[in-house]
Amino acid sequence: MDYRHALCLYPYPKDQEPGLALFPPTGLEYIAAALKGHVGRISLIDLRHERDFRDPGRLAEFIRSGVDLLCVSVYWKARYAQVCDFISRLPAGPRIIVGGRQASEEVEDVLQRCPNVSALVRGEGEQTVQEIADGKPWAEILGISYRCGGRIVHNPNRPLQPIDEIAPPDRRLRRCRYYPSLRGVRLLPVEFDTILGSRGCPYKCAFCTFSLNPLGQKRDYTARSVESVVDEIEASPAKMIMFADDNFFVLPERVERMCDLLIQRRIDKLYFANARIELAHYQRMLEKAWRAGFRMILLGLESANDRTLAQLHKGFTTRQVREAFTVLRRFPFFYHGYFIYGNVGESEPDMLAIADFAKELGVHAIGLSKLRVDRFTPLRHEIEALPGYTISSNGYVYSKDFDKRRLRSIRRRIHGRFIGRPGYLVRLLSRLDRCQIVTYPQMARLGMLSPLFLLEYAEHVARRAARRFRGRLGKSHPATATA
């Protein structure tokens, strides 16, 4: 073997993004798994959770103790400059390889900022790092950029690899565990994990930054075998599992087989998954998903406006969304709706309508994102040609009528409309408890059950009981109900 000890380093600080501390560095873990059998020893360090190694001297000491291959993830736009500065100060000696989504977008800049970096892996890197570890000549390795003779050489892109040819993460390499937390405070004593059952998406949303990699390559949908995914679920120590798939429910028959196997093996865990509204067409699949432990479904709804949905190439209308939710509301999942505001041609009332639309559908929580277009997204080319619109260095879209400040204000108003209605908190916490995501005893320990909540909950129970009584009365006395 050319390398004795490979260190896979996630260099982001703990405060990079409060919610992201929940998620393991899945992409880097796939790189670590790919190196098995190609290097003598593998270590994985996540600086968000490794207090000792945040000290540069302590980390340098560890690296100098025998690390000769260092693989570093530069994935996020946030803290990009800070992370590059951190990498540039890593000790000389080991060969330093950088990869990740943001690194793939900023190849020349990363190599300029970090003169100690030996090579940059563009796009998906599992096969590429194996060839690096095996000592293959760099001129023959697809998908890397490196310095040669005072210039930067960009080898041809590597074709995308089917996911069933890629080894899943080895969780024994983790030096820490992941729990639901907020701003560094652990909320629940329930371990959390992410599992990737597929890569790619068959849909072609115009804003999507995931179906295309930073090199502009379209990732066709490829899925792992049902058995391999269930084996990974069973091996994970986590009770809560988030599927990292762009759309988990692409193949309903596959989902049903997975649910059948989870039920057959009596694997008692809770699952969260991304979806589109088309899953409403498969009620048997939804029934099995609930029985298997699926509890939260995150839906890309994007807009309350048909013109905007067409512009985003979503492939459905608001009428179809409403029809889907007449089915989805029959199932007791926790529904989270993703929406985009600040779309081209939207007025302020169009954006504020998101709150009313979400309430009408019955989603339990919403996520709001400003319109953002990366380098290869189809919508970017259209916006670049529009007068009055600008695209920031981070890819966010602004106009002369809606600048950053005004959009921030609109975002707050959308949230206020959605969560400010009477009884919202009660309904939210009731659904969390019913789905066993956060139970009432856990809420009590976290101080979430205030006197105001208890009063609202009592009123909520009374109203629900009254509705049920009127319903039974109507069945027994149709004339009364008609009157």
N, C-alpha and C positions, 0 to 999 in steps of 0.2 A: 504493500500500500504506500502511496506517495505521502499521505498525511496521517499523523498519529492521533491528533486530537482536533476535532472541529467544534467550534463554538457558534451556535445560532443565537444571535443577539437581537432582541426587540428593544430599540433604544429610546422609546418615548417615555417622558416623565409621567408621574402619576396623575398630574393635573392636566394632561393633554386634552382630555374630553371626559367629564365626570362619568357619563354613561358607558363609555367604551372600556372602562376598567373591568366591567362585567365579562367581557368576551376574551377568551384565550386568543393568542396570536395564531389563528388557524393556518394562514398561509405559510408562516415561518415553520410551523410544526410539520407541514407537508414537506418542506425542504429538509428538515431534520430526519424525517422518515426516509426520504429518498437517499440520504447519505449512508444509511445502514448497510454494512457490507462493503462500503467503498472507503471508509476511514476506520482507524482503530477505535476511537472513542468519540462520543457525541455528547455535548452539553447544550442546554437550552436555558437562557437567562432572559426573563421579562423584567425590565427595570421598573415597571409600574409597581411591582410587588416584591422587588428585591432591594430592600432599604440599604443593605451593606454595599451593594455594588453601584449605588448611585454616587458613591465617593469615587472619583476618577482614579485615585491612587489604589484603592482596593480592587477595582476592576482591572487596572493595569497589572497589578500583582498576580491576579488570577490568570490573565492572558499570558504573562511571561512564564507561568509555571509549566508551560508545555503546549499551549494552543498554537497550532501552526496553520490553521485554516479558519478564518473568521467570516461568517455569513451574516450580513446585517440587513434588516428590513427597513426600507424607506417607503412607507405605504401612503401616508396621509399628507394632504396639503398643509394642514395645521402643524405648526412647529417645524416646518420644513427647514428653514434657515438654521434654527437652533439644533436640529438633529444633524444637519450637515457639519456644523461647527463641532459638535460632539464627536462625530466620526473622524474628522480631520485631526483630532487630538488623541486618537487611539494609538497605542504604542506600536512602533515599527517592529518588524520581525515576522509576524504571521502574514500570510497572503490574505488580503481583505477583499471580499466579494460583496457587492451591494446589489440588492434587487428590490422588487416591490412596485406597486402601481405608480407612485409619484416618481420614483427613480427612473422608471421606463418613460415617463413623460419629460423628464428633465435630464437626459443622459449627459449632454455636454456640460450643463451647469454643475451637476453632481461631481463629475470628474475634475472640473475646474476648482470647485470649492474644497475638494478632498484629494489632495495630491498623493496621499498614502493609499488610496484605493487602487487595487490591481486591475479589477475588471468590474463591469456592470452587466448584470443579467437582465435582459429585456423580456417582458412578458412572463409567461409561466415558466418556472425555472427548474422543475424537478429533474428532468432529463439532462439539462444543461449543467447543473452542479455535479451530477454524477460523472459527467465527462471531464469536468474540471478536476474533481477528486481523483479520477483515474489517470490524470496526467496527459490527457490527449492534447496535442499541439493546439494552441489557441486559434491559429488560422483555420483549423478544421472544425471548430465548435460553433454551431449555429446559435444565434440569439445573444451574442455578447458584444460589448464595446470595450476597447482597451487601448492603451497607449503603445505606440510602436514608432520608433524613429522620430520622436518629437511631434507626432500627430496622433489623432484619435481615429482608430479603425473601427468601423461598424460592420460586423459580419452579417450575412443575410439573416432574416427572421427565421425562427424555428417554427415549423408547422405545429399546430396545436395537437396535443396528445389526448386520446380518449381517457376519460377519468377512470375507467375500470382497469387501466394499465398502471395507475398511480397508487402507491402504498398509502394507506390512511395513517394519521398521526399515531405515534406511540406515546400514550399518556404517562408512561413510566418515566419519560424524560422531564416531566414537569417538576419544578422545584416549589411550586405553590399551587393553591387551589383557588377556584373562582366562585364567588358568591354574589347574589344580587346585592348591590350597594349603591349608595348615593353620596357623592363627594367624599369618598373614602370611608364612609360609615356603613358597615354591613347591616343590611336590612333583615335578612332571613338566614337561618342556619341551614340552608338548603343549597347544596352544591349545584353549580350551573356549568353547562358545557355546550359546545357547538359541534354539529356533525354535518358534513357535506355529502349529500347523497347523489348530487348531479352537478354538472356545470353547464352553463349556457341557458338560452331561452329561445323558443321557437317564434316568439313574437318580435315585432319590429317597432317598438315605441320610439318616436323621433327624439326624445330627450335622454334616452337610456345611456348610462355610462358603464353598464355592466355587460351587456351583450356584445359590445366591442371592447377589446383590450386597448391599452394605451398606444398600441401600434396600428390600430385600425383593423385588426383581424376580427372577423365575426366568429364568435364561439357558438358553433352549432350545439344543440342540446344533446348531451350524452349522459347516461345514467349508470350508476353502479348496480350490481346485482342486488336484489332484495335481501338475500341471505347475508351478503357482506355488510350491508348497512345495519341490519338487525344484530349481527354479531358485534359490531362496533358499539351500538347502543347498549347491549348487554354488558360489554366489558367496561363501559364508562362508569365511574363511581358516582356520577351526577344524578340527581333526582329530576332536575329540570334540564331539558334539552331544546336548543334552538336549532332548527335546520337552516343551514346557511345557503340553501338552494335559492336561486333567483325566483323560481316558482316551483314549489314542491309538488303541486297537484297536476302537472302537465299530463301524466299518463294515469288516469283513474284506476285502470286494472292493476297497475303496478302498486299504487297506493293501497288498494284493497288487499293485495297479496301481503304487503308489508304489515298491514293492520292484523290480518289473520295470523301471521307468524308472531307478532308481538303478543296477541291474545293467547295463542297456543303455548307460548313459552312463559306466560304469566309474568311478563316484565312490567312492573308497576312504576311507571314514570310519567311525567307530564311533558308534552311536546308543544312547541310553538313553530308555526310555519308560514311562509309567504305564499300568497295565492292571487288569482284573478277571479272575477265574478263568475267565470264559466264553471267553477266547481259546484255552483248551485244546481247544475243539470244532473248531478250524480248523488241522489239522496241516499242510496245504499252505501256509497263510499263515505258520506258524511256520518251515517249511523255507525259504521265500523270505526271511523276515525275517533268518534267520541268514546266508544267502548275501549279502544286501544290506549287512550290517554291523551289524545290531542285536545288542547284546551284553548289556545289562543291562535286565531287566524288573522294574519296581517294582510290587508287588501289594498292594492294600488288602485284607488278610485280617481285620484288626480284633480278632478274639477266637477263643479256643479253646472257647467256650461257646455252645451253640445258643440258649439263652434270650437271651443278650446280642446275638447276631447278629440275632435276630428283633426285639429291642427297638430296634436300630439301623437296622432296615429294609434290611439288606444284600441280601436276596433270595436267599441261599443258606445252606446248613447246613455243619457241619464235615464231614459225610459227603461232600457235594459238593466241598468243598475237597480232601479226600483223593483223591477220584476224579480231580479235575483234575490233581493232582500226579503221579498214576501216568502221565499223558501228558506233562506238562511235564518230568519228570525224564529223558525220552528225548532231550531237546534240551539242548545244552550251554550255555545261557544262564547268566548270573549272576542269581540270583533274590534280590531284596530284599523282605522282607515287612514291611508296616506293621501295627502293632498298637496298640490303644487299651486302657489300663488305668484302673482307677478308675471303671468303669461302674456304673450304678445297680444295686444288689442284689448286686454281686460280692463274694465273700469273698476272703481272701488266697490260699487254694489255687487259686481260679479264676484269679486274676491270674498266679500262679507257673506255672500250667499252660501259659501262652503259650510258655515256653522249651521245654518238652517237645513241644508241638504243632509248633513251628517246626522242631525237630530231626527229628521224625518225617516232616515234609513234605520236608525236604531243602533248605530255603532257606539261602542262604549268609550272609546278614546280616539283621538285624532293626532296625527303627526303632520306638521306643516313644514314645507321646504320651499325656499325661494327657487324660482326657475334657474337652473344651472345647466350649462352645455359645455362639455369637454371638447377636446380637439377634434375628435372624429364623429361626434354625434351629428346626425343628419340635420337637426334643427339649427345647429350653429351656422351653417352656410346660409340659411334663409335669414337669420337675424343679422348677420354681418352685412347683408345687402339692404337692410331696412334703415331708412333715415330716422334719427331720433333715438335709436337704441345703441347701447354700449355693452360690451362684455368685459367684466373685470378680469384681473390676472388670475383670480380663482375660478373663473368661469361663470360667475353670477351675472344675470341679465338685469340691466337697469334702463330706464328711459327718462326723457326730459320731464315727464309727468310723475314718474314713480322712481325716486331716488332711494338710496339705502335707508335714509331716515324715515321717509314716508312708508316704505314697505314694512319697516320694523313696527311702526305704529299700527298698520293694518293687521299685521300678524297678531299683535296683542289684542286687538279688537275681535278678531275671529275667535281666538281662544276664550276671551271673555264671554262672547255670545254663547259659545258651546258649553262651557263649564259653569256659567253663571245662572243657569235656569234652576228653578226650585226643585229640590230633590235629587239633583245630579249626583252629589257625593254619595247619597244613600244607595242609588242604583248602581253606581260604580263599585262601591265596596261590597255590595250584595253579590254582584256578578263575580268579583274576584274570589269571594268566599265560596260561591257555588262551584266555581271551576277549580277550587283548591289551590289557586295561585298564591293568594294570601288569605289565610283563614281568620275568622274573628278573634280567636285567642292570640294569634300572631299580631293582629292589628292592635289588640289591647296592650300587648307587651311593647309595641312600638309607639304607643301613645296616639294612635290614629282615631280612637273612638272618643271624641270630645262629647261633653254634655249636649251641645247643639246637634251633633250627629245622632246621639241616642234619641233625642226628641224627634228629629226628622224621621228616624227609622221607625219609631212607634207610630207616627202618622202614616208612613208608607205602608206598614203592616195593616193598619186599620183600613186604609183605602183599598188595599188589595183584597182584604176579607170582605169588604162591602161589595166590591165588584163581583167576587165569586158568589156571594149571597144573591145578588141581583140576577146573575146568570142562572143559578139554580132555580130561582123564583120564576124567571122567564120560561124555563123549560117546563116547569110544573103548571104555569098559568100563562099560556101564550097571549091571551087577551090583555092581561096586565102589562106584559112586556111591550105589546104593540101600543098600548095607551101611553 
